[in-house]
Amino acid sequence: MIDDIKISTTAIDLPQIIKDIIDFLQPALSPYETVIYWYMFRDSIAETGDNFTRGSVTRLSKGIGSKFKNGDQPVRASDKAVGDNLRALEEKGAIKKTGDTTREGTLFRIFLPEEIELCRQRMKSFQIEQLPTVDSRKEQAYYDIKENRLKILRETNIFVINVANS
């Protein structure tokens, strides 16, 4: 099955992948979905270069919950909230359960933005919206560019006349 293909990511790819996640995936996710996706991304692609990770609702709720504190006590995300948001991430195509559940948790495949249909649509619309890059030299007034003035002078023989008269 093509969804279960192991993809190896190098450190060279990470800046563009992270940029794509921020630009195209993250705006479509809820705050909890975002935290869960980033946690799973860090645990898989960022840490090992592999797009698979094993996790459980309890492990995820402890992992993402430790980012929030109430005084000195870490606040743990509820198992229900984590489970609901895992399902939402699956529905959006950002992750997929690919293996049996074991004591270590369930095997998940983490999809990169270019593999997620939602992101591909956003990328396509972004490319359409992007204006072409503008060469500032071409956008200047034609006569403000020295080479153009010299070209006009040569073509109209004014340059030759002025040189001959001097």
Residue pairs with C-beta under 8 A, 6 or more apart in sequence:
3 96
3 98
3 109
4 98
4 109
6 50
6 51
6 52
7 50
7 51
7 112
8 49
8 50
9 17
9 45
9 49
9 50
9 51
9 112
10 49
11 49
14 45
14 46
17 45
17 112
17 113
20 112
20 113
20 114
20 119
20 123
21 37
21 38
21 41
21 113
23 122
23 126
24 113
24 118
24 119
24 122
24 123
24 126
25 37
25 94
25 113
25 116
25 118
25 119
26 34
27 122
28 92
28 118
28 119
28 122
29 37
29 89
29 92
29 94
30 85
30 88
32 64
32 77
32 81
32 82
32 85
33 85
33 88
33 89
33 92
33 94
35 64
35 67
36 60
36 64
36 82
36 85
36 86
36 89
37 89
37 94
37 95
37 110
39 60
39 63
39 64
40 53
40 55
40 60
40 95
40 108
40 110
41 110
43 53
43 55
43 63
44 50
44 51
44 52
44 53
44 108
44 110
45 51
45 110
45 112
51 109
51 110
51 111
51 112
52 98
52 107
52 108
52 109
52 110
53 107
53 108
53 110
54 99
54 102
54 104
54 105
54 106
54 107
54 108
55 105
55 106
55 108
56 101
56 104
56 105
56 106
57 79
57 82
57 83
57 86
58 79
59 105
60 77
60 82
60 86
61 76
61 77
61 78
61 79
61 81
61 82
62 76
64 77
64 82
65 74
65 75
65 76
65 77
66 74
66 76
68 74
68 75
68 77
69 75
86 95
89 95
90 96
90 97
92 116
92 118
93 111
93 115
93 116
93 117
93 118
94 110
94 111
94 116
95 108
95 109
95 110
95 111
96 108
96 109
96 111
97 106
97 107
97 108
98 107
98 108
98 109
99 106
99 107
100 106
100 107
113 119
113 123
114 120
114 123
137 145
142 148
143 149
143 152
150 159
152 158
153 159
153 162
154 160
